[in-house]
């Protein structure tokens, strides 16, 4: 059966973050494609449920006949993205117990307020999703920062067995950008004003391209603009002069990934992580750039499987 039930209620000490609620958990049956609470789960067998945890929209898939001791695999999306972007990756991981969720302020979790002003806030949300279960966490872009932050928490290794990050942004590194990053003031609770809207559009155009933005239907453009407050808040959260975590202190297996054709700053970040994280391994996806989970879902699924295979293994370091 799916994990949602009375034991998956929000923790009492998280009640400072009120938000919208959803209906009761989805029934446990095994359709190949269905829609629950407006979120479509496609080509997944076994139990698929969508449930709110502290107003975060979470999709959990447990395959039929899965081992009780198999780790939970959590996919964490990046900036101006949503869990649905992992759909084609998840189709290739149908035999694994997986969770994907819309991070605070995005898409179906847009009503989860206040927004996180720090990376730690996103790490708190991730731990709520994991809920103490043994897990492998794989993050794309900003989601990689969240995954690393969680693995480096004092209690992280007790539940996180392996971590993987695909091209996590690291603007605090002098080499990541041509100029050193400057600290930004913490954002206030966003109002969804025109500045937020414009920031989301600029970010999309810069990361994906002007032509891709122009091809979007108007309702999709509106949805991306509505994610602007969450985008601005998390970009401010990592525009800091000092690193928010120390990867040299990792005690769980770490896998870092990049695309063959990714931008130099992303390749620089991954190279830096490989040099500084003990026992780190590299996965490079041929032909891919930053959006590998969308353009090369098979390669991204292989990254996930690499992280799962390393779960619980001792870290091998070079003398």
ABEGO torsion letter per residue (X at the ends): XBABEAAABBBAAAAABBBBBBBBBBBBBBBABBBBGGBBBBGBBEBBBBBBBGGBBBBBBBBBGBBAABBBBBBBBBBGBBAAAAAAAAAAAAABBBBBBBBBGBEAAAABOBBBABAAAAAAAAAAAAGGBBBBBBBBEAAAAAAAAAAABAAAAAABABBBBBGBBBAABAAABABBBBBBBBBBBBAGBAAAAAAAAAAAAAAAEAAAAAABBAAAAAAAAAAAAAAAAAAAAABBABBABBAAABABBBBBBBBAABBAAAAAAAAAAAAABBGBBBBBBBGBBAAAAAABAAAAAAAAAAAAAABGBBBBBBX
